Amino acid sequence: MTSLMQKIKEVLPQLSEAERRIGEYVYGNPEAIPHMTTKELSKKSGVSEATIIRFCKSIGIGSFKSFKLALMKDLTLTDTNLTDFSVLNQKDSPYDLFHKVIHVNKSAIESCADSMDRKELAKAVEAIQHAGKIVFFGVGGSSTAAVDAQYKFTKLGYHSITSLDFHYMLSVIPHLTENDVFVAISTSGKTKDVLELTRFAQKKGAKVIAITNINKSPLYKEAEIRLCTPNVEQDFRIGSISSRMTQLTVIDTLYMSIFHHVGEKVLQQYYDTRSEMESLRR
């Protein structure tokens, strides 16, 4: 527990009802706050922007900007920041790190609920359900989610495509039409290759779905449909750990949503695959 978070917890009973709602939201979503504006926090917590300023003053901080800086400083000092280089300062055993990884991944997945827009998710499912082809693309850690998605939707009978090779993907995009979907996956939303293919797919008329960070993502602005992941890692990190978990959670949600619609049509194919796999094990 950080000192600022502890202070918020202690003053909650003394706050007005509106200020308490902000405090409770901050307490439940500390990682997201440093990247929010007062307008975004107002929308999330259901109070006015003026109330946010009053909340900051109630806990002894003069402005929302100063509050975010103080919170970010405290978060940086916590021992759950596994994905930046501060982990080198910790003398944890493998078993200690095992539990920390569980904690970080669990927190990342739970925070997905705050970043996901229900209407955007419904639009994404609708687009994919009626797609002729689905192209998934991500670079680095995000490529894991793209490969996983391609595998899952192929099992559902969709013409699904992905590749780590940018030039191969360039050859795929010209064959897309307005009946197809391009799913761009990038934590930061700043990856050049992802942005270039996104714009190319748009030129061909394909629907573009972005799985990207909710904050400061250029890809967010480019896409037609936005499935936002929470900001759970710093840009300068040792590996995509918790961010990868959020992307896979979104992919699994899309997969299960589509399976709900078409599952009965592909059950026999699932049984056939299972039967063939079992025969190969003998």
DOTORTI-382482 format. One record per residue (C-alpha): x, y, z; residue number from 1; residue in one letter. Coordinates in pm, whole numbers, always signed. Example, Ala and Ser with C-alpha at 12.3 -4.5 7.8 and 13.67 -1.06 7.14 Angstrom:
{rec {+1230, -450, +780}, 1, A}
{rec {+1367, -106, +714}, 2, S}
//
This chain:
{rec {+0, +0, +0}, 1, M}
{rec {+148, +338, -97}, 2, T}
{rec {+144, +637, +140}, 3, S}
{rec {-91, +839, -79}, 4, L}
{rec {-328, +546, -124}, 5, M}
{rec {-325, +489, +249}, 6, Q}
{rec {-411, +854, +305}, 7, K}
{rec {-703, +832, +62}, 8, I}
{rec {-832, +525, +242}, 9, K}
{rec {-811, +701, +578}, 10, E}
{rec {-995, +1018, +470}, 11, V}
{rec {-1273, +847, +272}, 12, L}
{rec {-1524, +847, +565}, 13, P}
{rec {-1470, +1221, +612}, 14, Q}
{rec {-1536, +1320, +250}, 15, L}
{rec {-1861, +1431, +92}, 16, S}
{rec {-2053, +1166, -100}, 17, E}
{rec {-1933, +1296, -438}, 18, A}
{rec {-1570, +1322, -325}, 19, E}
{rec {-1591, +975, -174}, 20, R}
{rec {-1694, +837, -514}, 21, R}
{rec {-1376, +981, -662}, 22, I}
{rec {-1167, +842, -378}, 23, G}
{rec {-1316, +497, -420}, 24, E}
{rec {-1254, +503, -796}, 25, Y}
{rec {-894, +616, -747}, 26, V}
{rec {-841, +352, -480}, 27, Y}
{rec {-969, +79, -714}, 28, G}
{rec {-789, +200, -1028}, 29, N}
{rec {-466, +377, -922}, 30, P}
{rec {-267, +275, -1232}, 31, E}
{rec {-513, +445, -1470}, 32, A}
{rec {-536, +782, -1296}, 33, I}
{rec {-195, +935, -1393}, 34, P}
{rec {-293, +916, -1760}, 35, H}
{rec {-643, +1063, -1721}, 36, M}
{rec {-773, +1416, -1761}, 37, T}
{rec {-1023, +1563, -1517}, 38, T}
{rec {-1287, +1514, -1787}, 39, K}
{rec {-1208, +1143, -1820}, 40, E}
{rec {-1205, +1088, -1445}, 41, L}
{rec {-1529, +1284, -1417}, 42, S}
{rec {-1692, +1050, -1666}, 43, K}
{rec {-1555, +738, -1500}, 44, K}
{rec {-1648, +835, -1145}, 45, S}
{rec {-1977, +1008, -1227}, 46, G}
{rec {-1897, +1343, -1064}, 47, V}
{rec {-1817, +1693, -1188}, 48, S}
{rec {-1469, +1816, -1274}, 49, E}
{rec {-1501, +2077, -998}, 50, A}
{rec {-1559, +1797, -746}, 51, T}
{rec {-1232, +1636, -857}, 52, I}
{rec {-1044, +1955, -774}, 53, I}
{rec {-1219, +1973, -434}, 54, R}
{rec {-1120, +1610, -372}, 55, F}
{rec {-753, +1690, -439}, 56, C}
{rec {-764, +1979, -195}, 57, K}
{rec {-942, +1765, +65}, 58, S}
{rec {-644, +1528, +72}, 59, I}
{rec {-396, +1814, +86}, 60, G}
{rec {-294, +1850, -280}, 61, I}
{rec {-351, +2177, -462}, 62, G}
{rec {-428, +2056, -815}, 63, S}
{rec {-519, +1746, -1014}, 64, F}
{rec {-188, +1766, -1200}, 65, K}
{rec {+3, +1759, -871}, 66, S}
{rec {-217, +1472, -753}, 67, F}
{rec {-133, +1266, -1061}, 68, K}
{rec {+238, +1330, -1019}, 69, L}
{rec {+223, +1228, -653}, 70, A}
{rec {+29, +914, -738}, 71, L}
{rec {+266, +821, -1019}, 72, M}
{rec {+562, +864, -787}, 73, K}
{rec {+404, +635, -527}, 74, D}
{rec {+312, +374, -787}, 75, L}
{rec {+669, +370, -914}, 76, T}
{rec {+787, +286, -564}, 77, L}
{rec {+556, -11, -517}, 78, T}
{rec {+702, -361, -543}, 79, D}
{rec {+438, -475, -794}, 80, T}
{rec {+594, -287, -1087}, 81, N}
{rec {+743, -596, -1245}, 82, L}
{rec {+770, -475, -1600}, 83, T}
{rec {+1015, -190, -1557}, 84, D}
{rec {+1381, -212, -1461}, 85, F}
{rec {+1314, -133, -1095}, 86, S}
{rec {+1261, -507, -1055}, 87, V}
{rec {+1640, -536, -1049}, 88, L}
{rec {+1638, -357, -713}, 89, N}
{rec {+1426, -633, -559}, 90, Q}
{rec {+1580, -944, -405}, 91, K}
{rec {+1288, -1174, -473}, 92, D}
{rec {+1304, -1550, -497}, 93, S}
{rec {+1148, -1721, -800}, 94, P}
{rec {+848, -1815, -585}, 95, Y}
{rec {+807, -1453, -470}, 96, D}
{rec {+813, -1339, -831}, 97, L}
{rec {+561, -1610, -920}, 98, F}
{rec {+311, -1457, -678}, 99, H}
{rec {+388, -1105, -796}, 100, K}
{rec {+329, -1205, -1158}, 101, V}
{rec {-7, -1350, -1057}, 102, I}
{rec {-96, -1029, -876}, 103, H}
{rec {+9, -803, -1165}, 104, V}
{rec {-170, -1009, -1428}, 105, N}
{rec {-484, -1037, -1216}, 106, K}
{rec {-490, -661, -1161}, 107, S}
{rec {-437, -598, -1533}, 108, A}
{rec {-723, -825, -1635}, 109, I}
{rec {-959, -675, -1376}, 110, E}
{rec {-878, -324, -1497}, 111, S}
{rec {-998, -420, -1848}, 112, C}
{rec {-1353, -367, -1727}, 113, A}
{rec {-1286, +4, -1679}, 114, D}
{rec {-1135, +63, -2022}, 115, S}
{rec {-1374, -138, -2239}, 116, M}
{rec {-1666, +41, -2405}, 117, D}
{rec {-1971, -185, -2429}, 118, R}
{rec {-2096, -32, -2755}, 119, K}
{rec {-1757, -58, -2921}, 120, E}
{rec {-1731, -423, -2819}, 121, L}
{rec {-2074, -494, -2967}, 122, A}
{rec {-1973, -322, -3292}, 123, K}
{rec {-1655, -530, -3309}, 124, A}
{rec {-1844, -856, -3262}, 125, V}
{rec {-2095, -755, -3529}, 126, E}
{rec {-1818, -669, -3778}, 127, A}
{rec {-1625, -991, -3719}, 128, I}
{rec {-1935, -1208, -3727}, 129, Q}
{rec {-2010, -1103, -4085}, 130, H}
{rec {-1651, -1075, -4206}, 131, A}
{rec {-1528, -1253, -4516}, 132, G}
{rec {-1164, -1239, -4408}, 133, K}
{rec {-1013, -1133, -4076}, 134, I}
{rec {-656, -1008, -4071}, 135, V}
{rec {-477, -974, -3737}, 136, F}
{rec {-151, -785, -3698}, 137, F}
{rec {+73, -693, -3407}, 138, G}
{rec {+445, -640, -3358}, 139, V}
{rec {+665, -764, -3075}, 140, G}
{rec {+464, -869, -2770}, 141, G}
{rec {+140, -780, -2948}, 142, S}
{rec {+213, -1040, -3216}, 143, S}
{rec {+134, -1307, -2955}, 144, T}
{rec {-226, -1187, -2940}, 145, A}
{rec {-246, -1175, -3321}, 146, A}
{rec {-127, -1536, -3355}, 147, V}
{rec {-365, -1650, -3082}, 148, D}
{rec {-656, -1472, -3253}, 149, A}
{rec {-574, -1618, -3593}, 150, Q}
{rec {-568, -1968, -3446}, 151, Y}
{rec {-896, -1925, -3259}, 152, K}
{rec {-1094, -1776, -3545}, 153, F}
{rec {-963, -2035, -3790}, 154, T}
{rec {-1117, -2297, -3559}, 155, K}
{rec {-1448, -2113, -3600}, 156, L}
{rec {-1425, -2152, -3978}, 157, G}
{rec {-1321, -1796, -4061}, 158, Y}
{rec {-1059, -1712, -4320}, 159, H}
{rec {-810, -1571, -4068}, 160, S}
{rec {-467, -1435, -4155}, 161, I}
{rec {-164, -1314, -3963}, 162, T}
{rec {+211, -1302, -4008}, 163, S}
{rec {+514, -1151, -3839}, 164, L}
{rec {+642, -1052, -4183}, 165, D}
{rec {+544, -691, -4262}, 166, F}
{rec {+607, -733, -4636}, 167, H}
{rec {+390, -1043, -4648}, 168, Y}
{rec {+113, -847, -4479}, 169, M}
{rec {+154, -573, -4739}, 170, L}
{rec {+73, -832, -5003}, 171, S}
{rec {-240, -941, -4814}, 172, V}
{rec {-398, -600, -4761}, 173, I}
{rec {-474, -520, -5131}, 174, P}
{rec {-709, -820, -5141}, 175, H}
{rec {-927, -686, -4860}, 176, L}
{rec {-1271, -544, -4931}, 177, T}
{rec {-1543, -367, -4736}, 178, E}
{rec {-1662, -712, -4624}, 179, N}
{rec {-1336, -782, -4444}, 180, D}
{rec {-1192, -681, -4106}, 181, V}
{rec {-841, -572, -4012}, 182, F}
{rec {-760, -605, -3641}, 183, V}
{rec {-465, -388, -3540}, 184, A}
{rec {-304, -475, -3206}, 185, I}
{rec {-62, -237, -3035}, 186, S}
{rec {-23, -150, -2668}, 187, T}
{rec {+110, +200, -2732}, 188, S}
{rec {-69, +250, -3061}, 189, G}
{rec {+249, +412, -3191}, 190, K}
{rec {+409, +118, -3375}, 191, T}
{rec {+484, +238, -3728}, 192, K}
{rec {+424, -94, -3906}, 193, D}
{rec {+82, -133, -3739}, 194, V}
{rec {-21, +222, -3828}, 195, L}
{rec {+94, +184, -4190}, 196, E}
{rec {-104, -138, -4242}, 197, L}
{rec {-405, +14, -4066}, 198, T}
{rec {-411, +306, -4309}, 199, R}
{rec {-357, +71, -4606}, 200, F}
{rec {-650, -149, -4495}, 201, A}
{rec {-871, +158, -4461}, 202, Q}
{rec {-790, +259, -4818}, 203, K}
{rec {-917, -81, -4932}, 204, K}
{rec {-1243, -27, -4743}, 205, G}
{rec {-1189, -288, -4470}, 206, A}
{rec {-1327, -221, -4123}, 207, K}
{rec {-1043, -152, -3880}, 208, V}
{rec {-1068, -268, -3520}, 209, I}
{rec {-796, -143, -3284}, 210, A}
{rec {-694, -324, -2968}, 211, I}
{rec {-486, -54, -2805}, 212, T}
{rec {-416, +150, -2497}, 213, N}
{rec {-694, +377, -2381}, 214, I}
{rec {-456, +671, -2336}, 215, N}
{rec {-257, +871, -2593}, 216, K}
{rec {-274, +608, -2868}, 217, S}
{rec {-246, +730, -3231}, 218, P}
{rec {-399, +398, -3338}, 219, L}
{rec {-708, +482, -3132}, 220, Y}
{rec {-765, +786, -3354}, 221, K}
{rec {-711, +591, -3675}, 222, E}
{rec {-948, +300, -3609}, 223, A}
{rec {-1317, +273, -3686}, 224, E}
{rec {-1383, +50, -3384}, 225, I}
{rec {-1180, +83, -3063}, 226, R}
{rec {-1135, -191, -2807}, 227, L}
{rec {-933, -19, -2537}, 228, C}
{rec {-695, -189, -2300}, 229, T}
{rec {-591, -26, -1972}, 230, P}
{rec {-255, +139, -1926}, 231, N}
{rec {-79, -125, -1715}, 232, V}
{rec {+284, -88, -1821}, 233, E}
{rec {+540, +181, -1884}, 234, Q}
{rec {+673, +238, -2237}, 235, D}
{rec {+1027, +153, -2121}, 236, F}
{rec {+984, -201, -1993}, 237, R}
{rec {+1156, -536, -1983}, 238, I}
{rec {+874, -718, -2160}, 239, G}
{rec {+507, -716, -2247}, 240, S}
{rec {+367, -906, -1952}, 241, I}
{rec {+51, -753, -1810}, 242, S}
{rec {-30, -568, -2135}, 243, S}
{rec {-21, -899, -2321}, 244, R}
{rec {-271, -1040, -2072}, 245, M}
{rec {-514, -757, -2144}, 246, T}
{rec {-484, -812, -2520}, 247, Q}
{rec {-544, -1185, -2485}, 248, L}
{rec {-845, -1113, -2265}, 249, T}
{rec {-995, -898, -2541}, 250, V}
{rec {-922, -1167, -2803}, 251, I}
{rec {-1083, -1436, -2585}, 252, D}
{rec {-1389, -1215, -2541}, 253, T}
{rec {-1426, -1170, -2917}, 254, L}
{rec {-1373, -1543, -2972}, 255, Y}
{rec {-1632, -1648, -2716}, 256, M}
{rec {-1878, -1388, -2845}, 257, S}
{rec {-1850, -1519, -3200}, 258, I}
{rec {-1860, -1880, -3083}, 259, F}
{rec {-2188, -1794, -2908}, 260, H}
{rec {-2331, -1695, -3248}, 261, H}
{rec {-2186, -1965, -3475}, 262, V}
{rec {-2093, -2245, -3235}, 263, G}
{rec {-2368, -2487, -3340}, 264, E}
{rec {-2259, -2459, -3703}, 265, K}
{rec {-1903, -2566, -3629}, 266, V}
{rec {-1953, -2823, -3354}, 267, L}
{rec {-1909, -3112, -3597}, 268, Q}
{rec {-1579, -2966, -3716}, 269, Q}
{rec {-1465, -2938, -3354}, 270, Y}
{rec {-1556, -3303, -3297}, 271, Y}
{rec {-1376, -3405, -3617}, 272, D}
{rec {-1063, -3220, -3509}, 273, T}
{rec {-1075, -3377, -3166}, 274, R}
{rec {-1122, -3724, -3309}, 275, S}
{rec {-828, -3680, -3547}, 276, E}
{rec {-605, -3553, -3266}, 277, M}
{rec {-689, -3854, -3052}, 278, E}
{rec {-612, -4093, -3335}, 279, S}
{rec {-270, -3933, -3383}, 280, L}
{rec {-184, -3995, -3018}, 281, R}
{rec {-220, -4370, -3050}, 282, R}
//
